[in-house]
């Protein structure tokens, strides 16, 4: 697991960290929407054979998973920073 930042007085403000993470989440969600529209279609590969169409589909699935992994990281980061922010407000 990737280390998460610790919100503290000498570090980046929690609101800034939270906004940066949320901006990344928003952009990655838009990217996933765009990637969905760019999904390979068998009609574009059939002259090369079914194996090529299947390989293109599998490569697409792997790319989507990598983007989803990055999205999950920034969602976790936002949650972690938000939770720290709440704890600091109570202190």
Secondary structure, DSSP 8 states (H G I E B T S, - for coil): --------TTS--HHHHHHHHHHHHHHHHHHHHHHHHT---GGGTGGG-HHHHHHHHHHHHHHHHHHHHHHHHHHHHHHHHHHHHHHHHH-
